[in-house]
Amino acid sequence: MIAELGHYALILSFCLALLLSVVPLLGAWWQDEVWMRFSRPLALTQVVLVFASFVALTTCFLIDDFSVQYVAGHSNSLLPWYYKMSAVWGGHEGSLLLWALILAGWTAAVARFSRQLPLPMISRVLGVLGIVNIGFLSFILLTSNPFNRYLPNFPPDGVDLNPLLQDFGLIVHPPMLYMGYVGFSVAFAFAIAALLSGRLDATWARWSRPWTTVAWAFLTLGISLGSWWAYYELGWGGWWFWDPVENASLMPWLAGTALMHSLAVTEKRGVFKSWTVLLAIFTFSLSLLGTFLVRSGILTSVHAFASDPERGRYVLMLLLITIGGSLLIYALRAPVVMSRIGFSERSREIFLLLNNIILMVATLTVLGGTLFPLGAEYFGYEVSVGAPYFNLMFAFLVPLLVLIMGVGIYSQWKDTKPGVLVRKIPLLAVVSLPVSLLVPWLYGEMAFLAVVGVFIATWLTMATARDVIQKSSSKKGYIRGWLKTSRSFKGMVLGHLGLAVTIMGATIVSHYNVEKDVRMEPGTIVTVAGYQLELVKFDKYRGPNFLSERAEVRVRNSAGREVSTLFPEKRRYTVSGSVMTEAGIDPGLFRDVYVSMGELVADDAWAMRVQYKPLVRWLWLGSIFMGWGGLLAVADSRYRVRLRQRLGNDTRKLEAEVGITGKAAPFARGEAG
Amino acid sequence: MHPKRKQRLIIVLFIFFGVSSAIALALYAMSQNINHFYDPSQIDEGEAPVDQRIRIGGLVVEGSVLRTSDTLDVQFDITDFRASVTVAYSGILPDLFREGQGIVTTGRLDQFGVFRAEEVLAKHDENYMPPEVQRSLDKAHAYAE
C-alpha cells in the first residue's frame, strides 16, 4: 500500500512538472500574469509530492517490505536502520529518486528564495526547471520504477546491501554529489531563461551567480567525500583512480569552476555574456553526461550499477535533447553584437579568460580520455586509457593555471597599471623557490614534479596572503581590516587557499607514499618510514551481519613510543557472501599510517599491506576550505542588500521593457564608467 | 595596423597556439598511454606484443592458483576456454578474486609467454563479468560451434 502511494505521488508530481513546464513559459510568452503566477505554487507543490514518494520508499525499507523488488534487491532484515535508510540510494532506481527529489528541491528553492526577481524571469526559470524535472521523472517512471513489486510470491528476506556501501561515507557522498550535479541545472535554467527573454545582460549573471556557487561548493564536497570514502573503504589507500565515473564528476566541476569565474566577469563588467551562457549549458550537459556514463552500464567501473541498455538509451536521448535544444536556442537568441566595453591585456578580464581557457582544456582532456575507449570500441578496438595520460596532462595544466592565478589575483578590472603585475613575481618566486627545494629535500628525494607541485602551492599561498594583507590594511590595524572585508572576498581567499592545500597534499602523497606488501604473523615487526608496526595477534568476531577476521597491530614511532593500535579487518558478509577489507588507519594532520589485510597465506600468517601516507588529509582539508569558501561567498550581504535596493528600480525598468526583446539592455554600473 | 587591433591579434594568436599545443600534448600523451586488450586465444596465436603494457582478461582456471608460503608471489592461469595464459603477480589480490571469476589485468607479456601483471582487477560484485571478458568468451564459444 505504501509503495503504491509512493508511486502515485510520483505520477502526480510528474503531472505537476508537465504543468510547470507549460503554464509559466506560455504565460511569460503571452505576458499573462495569472499564468506566470502559477509557477511558484506549482514548484512548491511538486517538491512536496516527490518528497512524499521518497518517504514512501524509505518507509518500505524501514519496515522490510521485501515484496518491493528494489527493497528486496538492496536491503536485508539484519541491516541496521541507518543503512536501511541510506540503502534507499544504494541502487539505480533509488538513487534516481534521490536525484529527482534534489532537483525538485532546487526548483522549490528557486521559487522560494527569488522573490525579488521579476515575474517573467522567474516563470521562465521555473519553466525550464520543470522541463528538466519532466525528463528525470519520466525516466524513473518509464524505465526505473523503484516501487515495482514481486507479486504474488515475494522473497522472505532481501539479498543485502553491497557491503562496500554499508558505510558512513555512502550515507553522505551521493546526496552531496547530487546537490552539486543537480544544482547546475539552476544555472542552466537561468541561462536558458535569459536566452528566451532576449535580455541577455548582466542581471541574469547576478541572479544565477549565488546558485552556481552553492552548487559548485556542494560538488566540491561531494567529490572529496567520494575520494575519502574510496581511500578508507576500498582498502588499498588510493584516493583518485581516474575511473570514468570519477571523471564524470570532475568534468562538471572543472566546467563549473570556469562558469563561476566567468559569471563574475559578466556580472561585474558585462562582457563574455554569450560565452558564460554557453558555459552554463556545457556544465549542465556534462552533469547529464556523467549520469549517462554511470547509468547506461557502458562503462567498466566500480560505480556502474548493473543495468539494461534501454536505460542507457533513454539518458542518451535526454542528453541529446538537452544539448541539441539548448544549443539551438543559443544559436537563435545569443546576441551577435560584440560588446563595446574595452579591456587591456593586463586586465582582470584577461586573467579570468585565461582561467576559463585552461579549465576548458582540462575538461576536454578528461572528456577525451573518458570517451576515447567508447569510441574505439565502436570501431572494434578494445582499449583503455591509462592513468598516466591524465596525470601527465594535469601535471602540465595545473601549474600553468596556478602560476597565472598567482599573478592574476593582483589584476584589476579593465586595466592594471603597467609594471604592477611584473613587480609581484620576484617576491613570490623568492619565497616559493626555496620552499619547493626544501620540502622535497626533507622528504628525501628531489623529484621534479614534487618540486613543481610544492612551488605552485607556495606560490598561490603567498599570492593570496599578500593580497589579504593589502586588502586588510586599515587605520585600525590588519585584524579589524580583515574582518571588514566582504564575505565574498573571504570566500575567494578561502577557496584559493583550499586549492593550494589540496595541491600540496596531492603532490606529497603521490611522491612520498611508502608502501610495503609483507607477510605478517604474530610477533612480526615491520618498519615503514620510521614507524614500527608489530603484529600482536589475529582474532575473530561476529558483527551484526558479517564475520570478521581481525588483526591487532601496534604502532610505535621512531622514538619507540606507542602511537596507536590498529585493527584492520577482513569481513565476510553472511547474506551475500562477499568479502570486504576494512583498513586500520591512524590518521594525522601530517601523515596517515594505513594497514590492510590481504589474504591468509599460511596458518596464522597473512599477506598485509602497510603504508605511510604523508599529508594525505590535506587533499580533503583543502576541498573543505574550497566548499566553505563557496558557501561564505554566497552568504555575502551584497546579494541581499543590492537586490533589495535594486528591486524598486528594476521593476520599473522592467515594466518599461517588457515586450522589447532581442535588445540588450544598456549596461550601467559604477565600475564600468 | 591599429594598435588596439594589433593587441587583439596578439592575444588571439597567443590563445590559439596555447590551446593547440595543449591539444597536441594531449594527443601525444594519449597515444603513449593506450592499453590494448587481448584475450588468451590472441596471445596464444602470438598477436600480442611482448614487453608492452597491455590488458588481458579471462576466467581464472579452477585449481591453477599457486602461492608461495613465504613471499607474496602468486601465479594463476586465465582462460577463454580455447587457450590459456599464465599470469604472475606479486602482491595482494583483490577481495573478489577467486577461481572461476572473470578478471582483467594490466601488465606486460615476457618472452616466455608469461604475463607479468602489474594490476589485477576483479569487480566488487560477484555477478559482474567484465564486458571485454564476456565478449571474448562469446567469441570463443562461437568459434567452437
Interface residues (C-beta under 8 A of the other chain):
Chain A: N162 L164 G235 T300 V302 A306 G342 S344 E345 I350 I357 V361 L364 T365 G368 G369 F372 Y381 E382 V383 S384 V385 G386 A387 P388 Y389 L392 M393 F396 L397 D517 V518 R519 S576 G577 S578 V579 M580 T581 S596 G598 E599 V601 A602 A605 A607 M608 R609
Chain B: K4 Q7 I10 I11 I15 G18 V19 A22 I23 L25 A26 A29 M30 Q32 N33 I34 N35 H36 F37 R53 R55 R67 S69 D70 T71 L72 S90 G91 I92 L93 D95 L96 V104 T106 K123 H124 D125 E126 N127 Y128 P130 P131 E132 R135
